[in-house]
C-alpha cells in the first residue's frame, strides 16, 4: 500500500513539473528545460516501479527525493511573481505622471492636457474680465489666461506685485 502511494507521488510530481515547465513562460529557458527533464525522470521512474518492475521486487524509498520538485515549483512561482512585478513596474513607468500625457502622445479627446491647457478637442473657456474698478482677488490674474505673478521662491504675489502673506509667515 505504501509503495503505491510513493509511486503515485513520483508520477504526479513528474507530471506537475512537466506541465509547469511547458506552460509557465516567465521563467528562463534553462529552468524550463530543467523542470521538464526532472519531471520526465520522476514520471518514468514512478511508471517503471508501478508497471514494469518485477512483482515483489524491493527498492528503497527516498522521501528527500520529493524536496527537488517542491524546490523547483517554488522557484517557478517566484520567477512568475517577479515577472509580473516587473511588468507592472514598466507599465507604471510608461504611464508617466497623472494628468500629463506621456512624451510624444497627446491627451485623449475630452481629457485634460498638461497643467494650464484646455482639454484636447475643446476650445479654451472664455472668461469674463474683472469688473471695472474692482481688482482681481489676490493671487489670481485680472484676465483669464494670464499667468499668476510669482514672487520669491515660487509663492504667488499679492496685489500690485507685493508678496502674498502666508499664515504664520509675515511679509516684509
Secondary structure, DSSP 8 states (H G I E B T S, - for coil): -HHHHHHHHHHHHHHHHHHHHHH--SS-HHHHHHHHHHHHHHHHHHHIIIIIS-TT------TTHHHHHHHHHHHHHHHHHHHHHHHHHHHHHHH-STTS--TT----TTS--STTS--TTS---------TT----TTS-SSTTS---B-GGG-BB-GGG-B--BTTB---
